[in-house]
Amino acid sequence: MNKLFPRIYDTKVLSSAAEYFGRTDLGKVYEKCINDSRLKNNLRINFDINNGFDNYEGSGLLAHYHEAAYDAYMTGVAFANIIKYKENE
């Protein structure tokens, strides 16, 4: 067993197992998490727009898919929402 990362979770596997999420690609799971009425109030992260992080909200956010930091953010949102959904299921 890896001591640095004793447990590894895969959002693709988790979203597939939940079945509610449909498609399992990160962008689609993330969009469902932020737009679906059953999920969107589970988690809210506010960006520090006063220090130049205002591009990650609103209509411009699709341009940031596949930026490493934004993909990490989307993965975290997806993971938290999938776990919360499964917990309530």
Sequence and secondary structure as in RCSB ss.txt:
>XXXX:A:sequence
MNKLFPRIYDTKVLSSAAEYFGRTDLGKVYEKCINDSRLKNNLRINFDINNGFDNYEGSGLLAHYHEAAYDAYMT
GVAFANIIKYKENE
>XXXX:A:secstr
  SSSS    HHHHHHHH TT S SHHHHHHHHHH TTTTTS      GGGT GGGSGGGGGGGTT HHHHHHHH
HHHHHHHHHHHHH 
